[in-house]
Amino acid sequence: MNILLIDPPTNFRETLGDLPPDVKFQISIQKEHDLIIWFVKSTAQLADNISTLKQVVEPAGIWIAWREGSSGKTAGLNQNFVRQTGLQNSLLDYKICSIDTTWSALKFQIRK
């Protein structure tokens, strides 16, 4: 499995613990990936980069993660803002998850 992490928090990979040997992490955008997680840190970062990153959504989809309100570093981001920005860029969310106590994410695909 090839996992593309975009702007991950420091030591994120280490927090995952032991993973199967066939799990590989990518730090640059390529065509071949099975999972994408984009850690967004501000509303401006999301708005400025979503149209570029939506180019790599297929076929894996993209998880867009934001800091939860309880983390104290939300920079105006929340589930509604992330969803609305995705919808405005022809993306449709269909899953939500809590990554850990700090980060939550919505999974998006290109709207058909």
ABEGO torsion letter per residue (X at the ends): XBBBBBGBBBGAAAAAEBBBAABBBBABBBABBABBBBBBABAAAAAAAAAAAAAAAOAAEBBBBBBBAAAGAAGGBBAAAAAAAAAAAGBBBABBBBABAABBBBBBBBBX
